[in-house]
Amino acid sequence: MGQFYEVAHKDDIPLGKMKSYEVDYDMVVICHTEEGYFALEDVCSHDSAPISDGTINRHGHIVCPRHGAKFDCKTGEVKAAPAVVGIDKFEIKIENDMIFVYKD
Ligand code: FES
């Protein structure tokens, strides 16, 4: 049965940045964009690079550091090749300025 895991304080992740955390044995990247905070699996679907080593562009897309694939921070869907498959996203909630990630 899944549960929410307390992962980070909101202030740990400045606007336009992302950070990687281990959550229940998986690496999860939390992104902070103009639209809020979002959590994705921290593994590029193209060749398994940690996408948290990349950047978030002005469209709210993560740019993979290895070959430049782009993923929507909000949904995990692919926005640019060479990746063709999206990245899993996780539900989050924020309570008392702490970010929680839901894992099954
Ligand atoms: S590993 Fe991310 S684009 Fe290739």
Residues whose N, C-alpha, C, O or C-beta is under 5 A from the ligand:
A	BS01	FES	C44 H46 D47 S48 A49 C64 R66 H67 G68 A69
